């Protein structure tokens, strides 16, 4: 989950621990522990901030990008399997509802 958050937030300069914590709705200490684990596993890497040498930013590694791509393929296959007997209109409608739900969740932050 932290690798997904970093991928969404990193831009050109990398994501901060605080931004990841906000994205996940957890405290900075918890996010820091999760991020350390992701770095140790090779999914993320820490780099110096371009604006503050005391601060570290996080970027997704090639290994992390491959893991995310694999996870997304799995999610898509599960969705396709669970909706296999739905009409195309129902699938599109449900997809739209999910998009609205996620957008509403983002607005609450």
HELIX and SHEET records of a PDB file:
HELIX    1   1 UNK A    2  UNK A    9  1                                   8    
HELIX    2   2 UNK A   17  UNK A   24  1                                   8    
HELIX    3   3 UNK A   28  UNK A   40  1                                  13    
HELIX    4   4 UNK A   62  UNK A   82  1                                  21    
HELIX    5   5 UNK A   88  UNK A  108  1                                  21    
SHEET    1   A 2 UNK A  44  UNK A  48  0                                        
SHEET    2   A 2 UNK A  56  UNK A  60 -1                                        
END                                                                             
